Amino acid sequence: MHKHAYTHVCTYTQPFFEALHRAVRPGGIVCTQAESIWLHLDIIQSLAGMCASVFAGGSVSYAHTTIPTYPRWGSRSRGAANSV
């Protein structure tokens, strides 16, 4: 990707993805974080629709994964955190 592909363009906007479209080679892949499927389905649907129009003729898909977090890990003694 050219080093100036997305200079001065806010992410998650159509101009940002248009800049990526111009920068990526044919058959290239663009990946982005797209919020929580449980909390922001409307945002994800809007983003996927916009990407489908920008990358017309390409493939736009959504995938998700769950990353467990333990916000209290280390905030108490190791013994207490390990007993949970």
Residue, then its C-alpha position, 0 to 999 in steps of 0.5 A: m500500500h502506498k504510504h499516503a493512501y489514507t492521509h488526511v482521511c478519517t477512518y470508517t468513512q467512505p473517503f477512507f475506504e475509497a482511498l484503500h480501494r485505490a491503494v490495494r492491488p487487484g485481489g488484495i484484502v482490506c480488514t478493519q475492526a467493526e465494533s461489537i456484533w451484539l451492541h452495534l449491529d446497525i453500525i456493522q450493517s451500514l459499514a458492510g453496505m458502504c464497503a460493498s458499494v466502494f468495492a463493487g465487484g469484490s467480496v465483502s464479508y463480516a467475521h467476528t471473534t470473542i476475546p475474553t477479558y479479565p479486567r480485574w486480573g492483577s488488581r487483587s492478590r494472585g490467589a484471589a484472581n486465580s480462584v475465580 
